Amino acid sequence: MPDETTAVRAVRGVELFERQVGTGPPTVVLHGGPGAHHDYLLPGFDRLAEGRTLIYYDQRGGGRSPVPREIPVGWKEQVHDLEALRALWGIARLSLAGYSWGGLLAILYALEYPDRVGHLALVSPAPVWKAARAEYERRLAARNAAPDVQAARAEVQAGGLRERHVDEYRHRMFEFSVAGYFHDWRRARDLTPFRITGRTQQEVWESLGDFDLRPRLPEIRVPAIVVHGEDDPIPIDTAQELSRGIGAPLHRIPACGHVPYVEAPDLFTGLLHHFLPRDD
């Protein structure tokens, strides 16, 4: 893996943690959440740092970009932060790889700054209308409550692991909390643990209100792809509507949930690697 650099960028009255890896044309990676941080995309997304520079940053109000509670963290702040970073980086048009909420953030940015986007790679994108998000949350809750997941959780809780190895116990509890995102919930052990800052997550969704971006999707006319697991708790028909709206191909990944960079790393890497700009 190429060397990496880190920095703290002061933009719009906040400080955002940034990490870059690789060399070549830049791609900005937008993590999910909202309120998460970029670390849980590693090491999977770093496989794309071949012939290109990947730029990650922790969005305001999450990870290593904390802000005081009086600082707003809604969707407009997130979009304008990205534009301020673009200007600071000196990139005329951004190539964006948005994962989950980061995919929705990429769409919001493209609608606000249409002349500042060169490529859009949308991976397991969050729904672009509110009602579909409610259905996703229902499906995720049902999958997390599946009998085999609950039985495995109960076995760990009763097995004394917490008293013997508290860090391992916490990791196992994290796995059960994200089990519903996976086609095979046991693959949750391969996901880098992360935390969500609840205040940021809540404020972003509240700031979007009763959103429905579908009527505006045809405004986006840049090269784009949509990558979505067929067993994602986010219904694949939401990805189909998104892909139709922006005129982009939808790449369906079989036997895969919400985390293709863990469950289908070779296919995930191949699709994005051949789409996003790079040095040959």
C-alpha positions in Angstrom: 0.0 0.0 0.0 1.4 3.5 -0.9 2.3 5.8 1.9 -0.4 7.8 3.5 -0.6 11.3 4.9 -3.0 12.9 7.3 -3.9 16.5 8.0 -6.5 18.6 9.8 -8.2 21.1 7.5 -9.7 24.3 8.9 -12.8 25.1 6.8 -15.9 27.1 7.5 -15.2 27.4 11.3 -14.6 23.7 11.9 -11.6 21.4 11.7 -11.9 18.2 9.6 -9.6 15.3 9.8 -8.3 14.2 6.4 -6.3 11.2 5.2 -4.8 10.7 1.7 -3.3 7.5 0.3 -1.9 6.7 -3.2 -0.8 8.8 -6.1 -2.5 9.8 -9.3 -5.9 11.5 -10.1 -7.8 12.2 -6.9 -11.0 10.5 -5.8 -12.8 11.8 -2.7 -14.3 9.0 -0.6 -17.5 9.9 1.4 -18.1 7.7 4.4 -21.6 6.7 5.6 -23.4 7.4 8.8 -24.2 10.2 9.1 -22.1 10.8 12.1 -19.6 8.0 11.4 -16.0 8.3 10.3 -13.9 7.0 7.4 -12.0 4.3 9.3 -14.6 1.6 8.8 -14.1 1.8 5.1 -10.6 0.4 5.6 -8.9 -1.7 4.4 -11.4 -2.4 1.6 -11.6 1.0 0.0 -7.8 1.4 0.1 -7.6 -1.3 -2.6 -8.6 1.5 -5.0 -5.4 3.4 -4.2 -3.7 2.0 -7.3 -3.0 4.7 -9.9 -5.1 7.3 -8.0 -5.1 9.3 -4.8 -7.8 8.6 -2.4 -8.9 11.4 -0.2 -10.9 10.5 2.9 -12.2 13.0 5.5 -14.3 12.6 8.7 -17.4 14.7 8.1 -18.2 17.4 10.6 -19.6 16.1 13.9 -18.1 12.5 13.5 -14.9 10.6 14.1 -11.9 12.9 14.4 -13.9 15.9 13.3 -15.9 16.7 16.5 -17.7 20.0 16.9 -19.3 21.7 19.9 -23.0 21.0 20.3 -23.9 24.6 19.2 -22.3 24.1 15.8 -24.8 22.9 13.2 -24.1 19.7 11.4 -27.1 19.3 9.0 -27.0 18.3 5.4 -26.3 21.8 4.0 -23.3 22.1 6.3 -22.0 18.8 5.1 -22.4 19.8 1.4 -20.8 23.2 1.9 -17.9 21.7 3.8 -17.2 19.4 0.8 -17.2 22.4 -1.5 -14.8 24.3 0.8 -12.5 21.3 0.8 -12.7 21.1 -2.9 -11.5 24.7 -3.2 -8.8 24.1 -0.7 -7.6 21.0 -2.6 -7.6 23.0 -5.8 -9.6 20.4 -7.7 -11.9 21.7 -10.5 -14.2 18.7 -10.6 -14.5 16.1 -8.0 -14.5 12.4 -8.6 -16.7 11.1 -5.7 -17.0 7.6 -4.3 -19.9 7.8 -1.9 -20.8 4.9 0.4 -24.3 4.6 2.0 -25.1 8.0 3.5 -22.0 9.2 1.6 -23.8 8.3 -1.6 -26.7 10.5 -0.7 -24.3 13.2 0.3 -22.7 13.0 -3.1 -26.1 13.4 -4.8 -26.9 16.4 -2.6 -23.5 17.9 -3.5 -24.0 17.3 -7.2 -27.4 19.0 -7.1 -26.0 22.0 -5.2 -22.7 22.3 -7.2 -23.4 20.6 -10.6 -20.3 22.1 -12.2 -18.0 20.8 -9.6 -18.5 17.0 -10.1 -16.7 14.9 -12.7 -17.6 11.3 -11.7 -20.0 9.7 -9.3 -19.5 6.2 -7.9 -22.4 5.4 -5.6 -21.9 2.3 -3.4 -24.9 0.9 -1.4 -26.4 4.5 -1.6 -28.9 5.6 1.0 -32.4 6.1 -0.4 -33.0 9.4 -2.0 -36.5 9.7 -0.5 -37.7 9.5 3.1 -40.3 6.7 2.8 -37.7 4.3 1.4 -35.5 5.1 4.3 -38.2 4.0 6.7 -38.6 0.7 4.9 -34.8 0.2 5.1 -34.9 0.8 8.9 -37.7 -1.7 9.2 -35.8 -4.4 7.3 -32.6 -3.8 9.2 -34.3 -4.1 12.6 -35.9 -7.4 11.5 -32.6 -8.8 10.3 -30.8 -7.8 13.5 -33.6 -9.6 15.5 -33.2 -12.8 13.5 -33.2 -15.9 15.8 -29.7 -17.1 14.8 -28.3 -13.6 15.5 -30.0 -13.3 18.8 -29.0 -16.9 19.8 -25.4 -16.2 19.1 -25.5 -12.9 21.0 -27.1 -14.6 24.0 -24.4 -17.3 23.9 -21.6 -14.7 24.0 -23.3 -12.7 26.8 -23.7 -15.9 28.9 -20.2 -17.3 28.2 -18.1 -15.1 30.5 -16.2 -13.4 27.7 -16.8 -10.0 29.1 -15.0 -10.9 32.3 -12.1 -12.6 30.5 -11.5 -10.3 27.5 -13.5 -7.1 27.6 -12.1 -5.8 24.3 -13.0 -9.0 22.5 -16.4 -8.9 24.1 -17.0 -5.4 22.9 -15.9 -6.4 19.4 -18.4 -9.3 19.4 -21.2 -7.0 20.5 -20.3 -4.6 17.7 -20.6 -7.5 15.2 -24.1 -8.3 16.4 -25.1 -4.7 16.2 -24.3 -4.6 12.4 -25.2 -8.2 11.6 -28.3 -7.1 9.6 -26.2 -5.3 7.0 -24.7 -8.5 5.7 -25.9 -11.3 3.5 -24.0 -13.7 5.8 -24.1 -12.0 9.1 -21.0 -13.8 10.2 -19.0 -11.6 7.9 -19.7 -8.8 10.3 -16.5 -9.9 12.1 -14.5 -8.6 9.0 -15.9 -5.0 9.3 -13.6 -2.5 11.0 -15.5 -1.3 14.1 -16.9 2.2 14.2 -19.1 4.5 16.3 -21.9 6.8 15.3 -22.2 10.3 16.9 -25.9 10.2 17.6 -26.5 14.0 17.6 -24.9 14.3 14.2 -26.9 11.5 12.7 -30.2 12.8 14.1 -29.6 16.4 13.0 -28.7 15.4 9.4 -31.9 13.4 9.0 -34.0 16.0 10.6 -32.5 18.7 8.4 -33.6 16.8 5.3 -37.2 16.7 6.5 -39.7 14.9 4.3 -37.2 14.7 1.4 -37.7 13.3 -2.0 -34.9 14.0 -4.5 -36.3 11.8 -7.3 -37.8 14.7 -9.3 -34.4 16.5 -9.4 -32.2 13.5 -10.3 -32.3 14.2 -14.1 -30.4 17.4 -13.3 -27.4 15.3 -12.7 -25.6 14.5 -15.9 -22.1 13.3 -15.2 -20.5 9.8 -15.6 -21.9 7.7 -12.8 -22.3 4.1 -11.6 -24.5 2.6 -8.9 -23.3 -0.5 -7.0 -25.7 -2.3 -4.8 -25.9 -5.7 -3.1 -29.0 -7.8 -4.0 -29.4 -8.6 -0.3 -28.9 -5.1 1.1 -31.5 -4.1 3.7 -31.7 -0.9 1.6 -34.2 -2.2 -1.0 -32.5 -2.6 -4.4 -35.5 -0.9 -6.0 -34.3 2.4 -4.4 -31.0 1.9 -6.3 -32.9 1.2 -9.5 -34.8 4.4 -9.2 -31.6 6.3 -8.5 -29.8 4.8 -11.4 -32.7 5.5 -13.8 -32.9 9.1 -12.5 -29.3 9.9 -13.2 -28.9 7.8 -16.3 -26.3 5.5 -14.8 -25.8 1.7 -14.9 -26.8 -0.3 -11.9 -24.4 -3.1 -11.0 -26.2 -5.7 -8.8 -23.9 -7.8 -6.6 -25.4 -11.2 -5.8 -25.2 -12.8 -2.4 -24.1 -9.4 -0.9 -25.6 -7.1 1.6 -24.8 -3.5 2.4 -21.0 -3.9 2.6 -19.7 -5.1 -0.8 -16.1 -4.0 0.0 -16.2 -6.8 2.7 -18.5 -9.4 1.1 -17.5 -9.0 -2.5 -14.2 -7.2 -2.5 -12.9 -8.3 -5.9 -16.1 -7.4 -7.7 -16.4 -4.1 -5.8 -12.8 -3.2 -6.5 -13.0 -4.1 -10.2 -16.2 -2.0 -10.8 -14.9 1.1 -9.1 -11.3 0.7 -10.3 -12.3 0.7 -14.0 -14.7 3.5 -13.6 -12.9 6.1 -11.5 -10.0 8.1 -13.2 -6.5 6.7 -12.6 -3.0 6.7 -14.1 -2.5 3.6 -16.2 
